[in-house]
Amino acid sequence: MIQALVELSNRYGRNPDFVLAGGGNTSYKNAETLWVKGSGIAMADITAEGFVAMDRAALERIFEREYPGDPQAREAAVLQDMFTARLPGEEHKRPSVEALVHHLMPQAFVLHIHPAAVNGMTCGKNGAVACARLFPEALWVPQTMPGYILAREVRAKITANTRVMFLENHGVFIGGETVAEIDGVVAHIIATLAPEPYSLVSDAVPPDISVVPEIRALHGICVFHPMPDISPEITPAFTPDHLVYCGDKIVPLQGAGFFACGKTKKEADIAAALFYDAAKIYRYAKAFGGAKPMDDWLVSAINNWEVEAYRKNVAADVNSGRLEGKIALITGGAQGFGLGLAEEMAAQGAYVIVADLNGEGAAVAAENINKALGLGRAMACQVDVTDEAQVKAMVEAVVFAYGGLDILISNAGIVRSGGAEELELSDFELTTKVNYTAYFLCVKHAARIMKAQNKHRDGWADIIQINSKSGLEGSNRNFAYAGSKFGGLGLTQSFALELAEHRIKVNSICPGNFLDGPLWCDPENGLFVQYLRAGKVPGAKTVEDVKRAYEAKVPMNRGCTVEDVARAIYYIVEQQYETGQALPVTGGQVMLH
């Protein structure tokens, strides 16, 4: 039966028409034991371990106790008794705040959800009257404080025949002896209240990008969305979830759309989802006399409730690490150094935008980071960094997706090797365009955002070019690459002089050879193959001969790694007294004079 409960929870929890922000809860019970969803655990991903086994006799005794009149003292005492009701081995889990209501429902399985279609009625001015007409056997519970107070209200009204319970400004409880029975009741309710789903339609015109960094400076991560097609009377305080997760996190822009804000991307995305949900409720509530938000007394009580503070903290999912909360754009991020840096920086708390000409590879990289670290931690962007229009669009996409830009890693680069008499002009020009001109284009459009952002906050932004040891000394039969990298250091020094007054540091990192990366190891076009063909390593007969020759040039006796470069990035970002520098990460192969 627990597996059936898991399946029920996952199915409804993954459908945003029924559950948002990990809300809702489920349970299964027999005569002695209640298994109820743990607080702060999303239905979408819950497993059997996520349910809390509770002694029903102990839960029943809660209704026999006298609790303090002071709300905070009462809730603390009830919470302690709820903890006491957990069975041995469950002490590390926190039960859903509605565990008592699940205990009171007469059926074995219970599903508690908050569909907008349902809340159009529960948040409607004439909701109670409509409920009596449309669902005469259902129980209607007036606007009530969740948790113990709600359970006490339910206990006074529930009967052995109650299987549907509508909560004013909250949602619906549905009981059934089987999962199929619950599914049938849900289908009937939705068909009755919303025979046709309401889709939010809006053609938003994005605002001038210059206003976005200012909003971010005041509100944290902010994500642009089209304004829902509704009246401006809408309020997000229809249910406890709207109050807790949406609240003051919506910044409307007249004639454009709105920004959903939060300390993290996850928090901002939840706020947007709840705002759109509120719009749907507002629209559905027109059929029930118009929308009615929660009363002020209930808003005040929930704002001061420890349970909702706990849920809010669990949902926040704050990033941690040396780059906590930073927004980092990495060009050439689909493979090699770029991919490794994206993964390393995300693991250190950054939001990373994986930009690459290889859009499919960028999408895979971002998807893998999100799977490992949570949705919203990475975004993919297909871009040709030599095309200014695409670079401008890339930066704007980043700003509208996250609210700003803290770190630009200009990493995209190519190598075309060959002697002066052999290299084609087209290869020389392409190398220069990707390694040199594209760096300028990225800085041009990123700096505008960083300047605007820094007007409204303390701290520094960082532009970091991934250069090369070939930018510090010439490279035999590799002049196109070395020349473009030498030029890049000139850009870095010049940009640093120009942007320091705007609190933007500009530095280059000059890695040694990434001998284990695809740039070197690709069997068809890798540098080992190219250098073997070009005769760059005298006497080399195989690719392995070329690799050993390059390892022998390094005092540390190995190639540069992603981790080596990532540590250099952390240093550059964290220090506040160096700009215009070329930081070698070469294992001693190239030393500064």
N, C-alpha and C positions, 0 to 999 in steps of 0.2 A: 504493500500500500504506500510506503514511503516513496518508492520509485514513481508510482502514479502521481503522487503529490509533487515530486520534482518536475515531472513532465508538464503537469498543469501549470506550475509556477513559471517555468521557462517559456512556455508557449504564449501565455498572456503577458509575461514580463518583457518579451522581445517585440511586442506589438505596441507602438506608440499611441494607437487609438485607445488603448486600455490603461497603460501605465507609463508615467514619465518620471524622470529623476530617481529611478529605483524605488518609487513609491509603491503602495499597495502591499498586501500580505496574504498569506495562505496558511492553511493548517489541515491536519488530519487528527482524529481522536478516536479512542475507544472509551470504555467505561472508566478506566483508571488514568490514562495518560493522554496528554495533548502534545502534539508535535507542531510547533508554530515557527514561522519564519523568524530568523534572528534580526534584530534591529540593525540597520545600516548595511544589510546584505541585499543586493539587487535580485529581484525575482528572475531576471533574465539569465543570470549565471549561477543561481544557487544550486548546490548539490545536497545530498542527504546530510552531510556534515553541517550545513548551514541552518538546519532546523534545531530548535531547542526543545528537548523533552521535559515536560512539566507534570507535576503531580496535581491532578484535577481536584482532589480533596483539599489540598493546600490552597489552591486557587479559590475554591468555594469558601474557605475560612476567611479570606480577605473581606468578603461581604459581611461577615459577622463582627468585624472589628470596628471600633470607634477611632476615627482619625482626627488629627488637629484641625481646627478651623482655618488656620493660616494656610493659603494655597501652597506655598513653597514647602512648608513643613509637612503638609499632607502628602504631597507628591513624593517627597523624599522617603516618607514612611511606607507608602504604597510600593515604591520601587524596591525598597529593601525586602518587603514581603514577597514581591514577585521573584526576586533573586532566591529567596528561601524556598520557593516552590519548585525550583529547578531540581531535576533528579541528579543523583551522584554522577559525576563525570561531565556534567554540563556547566560547571561553575565558571568556565571561561567565556560563556556565551551570554549575550544580552537579548532577552525575548522582545518581540514586537510590543509596542506600547498598547496594541489592541488585543493582546493575548486573552484578556478577560472576556472580551466580546466573542472571540472565537470559542472560548470555553462555554459560553452561554448558548450559542447557536446549537439547535438540536441535532443537526446532521453531522455525518462523519467528516465530509470534506467541506471546507469553507474557502471562498474566494472573495477578497476585498479589493476592489479596483475603483478607479476614478475616471471613467470615460467622459470626454467632453459632451457626448450626446446625453449621457445620464445627468451630468452636472448642469446642462441647460435647464433641466427640470428642478434639480435640487437647489440651484442658485437662481431660480425664477421666482418672481413675486407671487405668482399663483401656483407654485410648485406643489404645495400640500393638497390643494383642491384637485389639481390635475392627477396627482398620484392616486388619490382615492377613486377617481373615475377610471383611470387607465389600468391600475393594478390594485383592485379592491382587496386582495388577500395579503398585500404587502404591508409591512410596518413602516410608518413614517416617524422619524425621530427629529424633533425640532433642533435648531442650531444649539450645539452643546460643546463644551470643552472636551477634546479627545481624551482617551485614556480612562482613568478610574471613574470620572464623572459620567462619561458616556456609558461605560459599562453599568453603572448603577441605574442610569435612566433606562437602558435596554432591559435590565433584569426586571424592572417594574412592569414592563409592557410585553415582553416576548412570550409566546405560547409554543406549545409542542408542534403547532402547524406552521410556524413562521419559517419560511425559507428564503424570503427576500426582504431586505431591510434597507430603505433609503435614508441616508443621513443628510439633513439640510446643510448646504454649503460644505459638503465633504465627499460623498460618493455612495457606493452601494456594497452591501454584504450579500452574498448568495451562498446558500447551503445546498448540499446534495449528498445522497448516499453513494453516488458514483460520479466520476469525472464527466461522463457522458450526460448525466442529468444536469450538472452545472452548465455544460456547454449549451444545452438546449434552452435553459433559462436565459443565459446571456444573449443568445441569438434572438429570443423573443423580445427581450427588453430593448435591444438596439433597433430591431425592426419596427417596434412600436414608437420609439422616440425619435429615430433618425433613419427613415427608410432610404434616404439618399445621403451619402456622406458629404459633408461640407468641405470644400477645398478652398484654401486661402489663395486668392489670385491678386497679384499686384505687379505693376511694371515700375519698379523703383529706379530712379535716376541717382546713381551714386553721387555723393557730395564731393565738393572740391577736396582733393586728397590732403591739402594743407591743414584742414581742420581736425583730421583724425589723430595726429600725434598729441594735440592739445587735449583731446578727450581721453586718450590713453594716460596722459600724465596725471589726470585727475581721478581716473577710475580704474586703472590697471589694464589688464588685457581687455580689448574691446573688439567685437566682431560685427561687421555691418550686415544687415538683413533688410529685405524689402518690408515696408510697413504692411501689416495685414489689412485687408479690405474691410474695415470696420469703422464705426463711429469713434471719434476721439473721446467719447465719454468712458471708454473702457477703463476698468481698474483691474490690476492683477490680483487684488485681495479677495478672490472668490472662495478659495479653500485654503486650508493650512499650507499645502504645498506651494501655492502661488505666493503666499506671504513670505514663506521661509526661503524659497529658492529664486524668486523673481524680485519682489520688493522694490528696492531703489536701484536695481541693476540695469534698468532700461533707460536709454537716452534717446528720445525721439528727435528727428530732424525734419522740420517742416518741408513738405514737398519732396522728400527724398526717401527716407526709411527710418531705421533706428539702429542704434548700437546696443548690443547686449554686452555687459561688462562683468568682470569678476577678477578675483585675485589670480585665478588660473583659467586656462582655456576651457577646461571642463566646466567650471562654475559659470562661465559666460555662455557656453552652449546650453547648459541646463536652464539658465534664465531665459534664453531665446525660446526654447521649447515650451516653457511654461507660459510665456507671453503669447505665443501663437495659440496655445491651448485656451488661454483666457479669451482670446478673440473668438475662438470657436464657441465657447460657452456663451459669450455675449450674443453671438448670432443665434444659437439654438434657443436661448432664453427668450427671444422675441415671441416665441409661440406660447410662452408661459407668463405673459404679462410684463416682460422685460427683466433685465438682469438685476439681481440684488446681491451686493457684496456682503461679506461677514460684518456683523455688528462691531462697533468700536471696542466694546468690552472684551469680545472674543479675540480681536486683533491684539489688544494689549496683553491679554493673558497668554496667548501663544508666543508673543515676542519675548516674554519673560519665563518661558517654560524650559526647563533643563533638557527635556526629551528632544525638543526640536533643535536646541543648540547642539546636542550630541549628533543628531542626524546631519545637521549642516556641516559639522566638523568632519564627519566621516565622508561626506560627499565631496568635500573640498579637494581632496587628493593633491595637496600642495607638493609641488616639485621640490626636490632637494639636490644639493650638489654645488659645485664651484660656479656653475653658470645658472643658478636657480632663477627661473622666470625670464631669462634672456631670450630674445627673438633673434635667431641666427639664420642668415641666408647663405647657402653654400653652393656656388656654381661648380659644375663638373662633379656633382654629388652622386651620380649613379654607380660609380665604380672607383676602384683604386683608392688613392688618398682621400678623395672627396667623400666616398661612401664610408670609409673608416672614420673620418672626422665627423660625419653626420651622426653615426652611431655612438661615438665617444661623447660628443657634445650633448646629445639627447640624454645619455646615461648620467650626465652631470647636471641635468635639470633644465637644459635649454629646450625651447621649441625650435625645431629645425625645418627649414624649407629646402628640400632636395631639388635643385634646379639642374637640368641637363638637356642637351639636345636629344638624348635618348629618353623620350618621355615615358616609354614603357618601363625602362629600367628605373627611372626616378620613382614611378608609381609603386613598383615592387619594393624599392628601398623604403619608401615612406610607410607602406603597408606593414612591412616587417617591424619597423620601429614602433608603430602604433600597437601592433600585436604584443610586443614585448613590454611597452611602457604605458599604454593607455591611449585611447582615441584622442586625437587633437595634438599629440606631441610632435607629429611630423606632417608635412604637406608636400606634395609633388608639384613641380612646375616644369613644363617643357619649354625650352627657350634656346634660341640661337643667340649667344652672347655677342656676336658680331653685328647683330641687327638692332639698331637703337630703338625702334618701335617696340620690339619684343622685350628688350631690357626694361624699358619704361613700364610696359604692361606687367612684367614680372614683379617689379617693385610695388606697383599699385595693388596687385593681387595679394602680396604679402601684407601690406598695410590694412587692406579691407578684411583680411582673414584673421589678423592678430592685433592690429591697432598701431603698429610701429615697427621699428627695426633697430636693434641694438648692435648687432655684429654682422658685418659683411665679410665673408671669406671668398675672395676672388681666386678660385682654384682652377677653373677650366683652363686647359692648356693642351697643346699638341707638340709633337716632335717630328720634324722632317730632317733627317741627317743626310750628309753627302758632301763631297768636296766642292770647292768653289767653281770648278769647271763642269761639275756634274749636275748640281741641284737645279731643278727647273724654277723659273721665275714664279710660276703659279704656287709652288710649294713654299718658296720664300715669303711671298705675300700672304698666304694663308696662315703661316706660322706667326707672322707679325700681327695679323689681324686678330687672331685668337688670343695670343699671349700678351699683346701690348695694347692694341686699340680697345679690345673688349674690357680690359681693366679700367681704362678711362671711362667707358660708357657706364659700367656698373657704379663707379664712384660718382659720376655726374648725377645719377638719379637716386642713389642711396643717400648721398650727402644732403640733398634737399630735405628728405624726411628726418634725418638725424638732427639737422639744424633746427627744424621746427619743434621737434620733440624736446631738445635740450633747452629751449626757451622757457619751458614750464616745469623743469625738474632738475635736480642735482645729478652729479655723476657724469660719466663720459660714455660716448659711443666709440666703437672700434671698427676700423677698416683694416683688414689684414690680407695682404697679397701672399699667396703661396708661390714663392719665387723658386729659386734653385741654387745649388752651389755653382751652377753655370752662369748665374748672375754675378758671381764674385770673381770668377776667373774664366778665361777663354776655354773653349772646348773644341778639340781637334775634330775637323770634318763634321762639326755640329754648329756652325757659325750662325745659322738662322735662328736656332733656339737660343743660343747664348746671347746673341744680339738683342733679341726680344726681351730677355730677362734682364740684361744690363739696362735696357731702356725702362723696364718696369721699376727698377730701383730709383731711377731719375724721377719717375712719376711719383713714387712713394715719398721721396724727400720733398718734392714740390707741393704735393697735396698736404703733407704734414704742416708745412709753413702756412698754407692758406687756411686750413681748417682748425688749427689749434685754438683760435679765439672762440670757436663755436663748441669747444669741448669734444672734439672728435680727434682721436689718435689715429694715425695712419702708419702702419709698420709692415715690413715684409719678413717672411720666414723663408730661409734658404735651406731646404732639406738636402741631405745627401741622396744617394740613389736608393729608391724604393725597389730593391732588387727582387722582392717577392710579389710585386704588384703586376697587374695586367699590362701596364705600359712597358715593362721590361720582359715579361714572361709570355706574352701572347705568341703562340707558335707561328703565326703568319706575318704579323706586322710589329711584334715586340722589338724593343731596342736591342736585345741580345741577337735576334735574327738580323736586324738592320745593320748592326755594327759588324757582325760576322760577314755579311755580304759586302759591306763597304771596306773591309780590311782594316778596320780601326784598331784592332788588337793584333799586332804582328805575331804570326805563328799560330794563331788560334785556328783549330780545325773544327771545333764543335761549339754549340751554344754553352755547354758547361765550361769550356775553356774560357770563353768570354766572361762568364759569371765569376769564375775563380780569379780572373785578372782584376775585375773590379772590386771584389772583396779584399784583395791583397793591397789595394790602394788606401784602405781605411785603417787607421791605427786601432780602432775598436774591433776591427776584423769582421765586420758585418755590415749589411745595408741598413738604411734608415727605416724605421717602422712608423705606423700610424700613431702609436702611443707616444713616440718621441716628439712628433709634430704637435699632437694634442697638448702635451705638457707645455710646449712653447706658446701655444695659443692661450692657455690658462694664465701663464705668466704675463703675457702682453695685456690681456683683459684686466687682470687684477692690479697691475702696477699703474701708477698715475703720474709718472715722471719721465717717460720715454716716448718719443714720437719721431718718425722719420728714420727709423733704424732698420738695418738688415741683419736679422738674427740668424746666425748659422746653426744648423742642426745636422752636422756632417760627420760626426764621430771623429773629429780631428783631421779629416781629410783636407779641409780648407780652413785655415786659421786667419783671423783678422789681423791686420798690421796696425 
